[in-house]
Amino acid sequence: MFAATLLTYHARKENESRKKHAGRCKFGFHRVNGEVVPHEGRMAVVKRIFELRDQGYTLRSIQEDEGVHHSDGRKLSLSTIQLIIKNREDY
């Protein structure tokens, strides 16, 4: 039991060092040849989120902004926007 917990702890720390969240890359990043690197199109969305937040927009109003969406046009979830804002130093 303790070994499994320790393994989970180390896996989590390794994920954090690779700018990953829950087994995937954080929004704004992608993997190229095994390395986690910024994704240009998604980083523009991240920049827009920070601009809106700095202007005092709420999470819901940020979500409704035309510049805040996935590449296929879907809205970002409120939890994704919240994670981006919370982890601003990673961006």
N, C-alpha and C positions, 0 to 999 in steps of 0.2 A: 504494500500500500504506500509506504513512504517513498519507495523507489519510483513508483508511478507519478506521485505528486512532484518529486524532484525533477523527473523527466519533463513533466508538463511545464514546470517553472522555467527550465532551461530552454524549452521550445518557444515559450512566450518571449523570453528575453532575446532569443535569436530572431524571432519575427519582428520585434521592435527595432532591432538594429538594421533590419532590411526595409524599414518603412512599410511594414505590412500590418494589416489589421484583419483579424479573424481568418487567417490563412490566405488572404488575397492582398494585393497591393492596395494601398490607400488611393482614394480618388485623386487623380492628377498624376499618377505614376503608372508605369507599366514595365514589364520585364523585356529586356533585349539581351540575348545571349547570356541569360542567367543573372544579369545585373538589373537592379531596379533603378530606372531613370525617369526623369520628368517627361510627361506626355504633353507636347506643345498645345494641342487643342484643349485638353482638359485643364491645363494650367491657366489658360485664358478664362475659363469658367471660375476657377478658384480665385483668380485675381478680381473678377467681377464680384464674387461673393464678399471678399474683404472690402472692396470699395463701397458696396451697399451697406455693409454692417457698420463701417466707419461713418457713414452718413446717417446712421440711426435707424436703419430699416429693421423690421422684425424678421424672425425666421420665415414666417408665412409670406411676408411681402417679398423677401428674397426669393423664395420658391416660385412665386408668381412672375418674377422678372423674365423678360424674353431672352436675356443673355445667360440664364442659368438653366441648363438642361443637358441631358446626355447627347451624344452624337447622333442618336436616332430620333431626337426630338422629345423624348420622355422627360418629365419633370424629375429633378432630384428629390429624393425623400427628405423630409425634415430632419431625420436622424443623420443623414449624410451631411447635410449643410451644417448641422450642429457639431458633428465630429470635425469637419474642416475648420470651423471657427475655433473650437476647443484646442485643436492641435496646430494653431497658426505657426508656431516656431518650427514645425517640421517642413513648412512650405517656404 
